[in-house]
Amino acid sequence: MVRSSGWPHPRAMALNVTPHQTAGFYAQAAISFGASVLGVLTGIVYLPVDGWMRGFLALGLLYVVTSTFTLAKCVRDQHESSQVVHRVDEARLERFLAEHDPFAART
């Protein structure tokens, strides 16, 4: 949206398009995760070793899975916190630009 002066309308600059994942993307990620864990567990079960080694490998797999979820949550939280700060900075800049009149006499 452009005003008669040629400058964009302040609300037009405020539009921030953020990408959103589809339900299909989430389904693909969940199916892929399930298949990978199932594949590794199947490999552990059919491995020609005794029970102690299988238990150790299964416990290691559980540790990797839980630490992966924790890392993903930390990365997501960091990204969201940076987005909120960015939005606050954008709002301050928009307010400053909306209030600023370059043709006003300075006192």
PyMOL commands that set and color helices and strands:
alter all, ss='L'
color gray80, all
select helices_A, chain A and resi 10-13+23-45+51-99
alter helices_A, ss='H'
color red, helices_A
deselect
rebuild
show_as cartoon
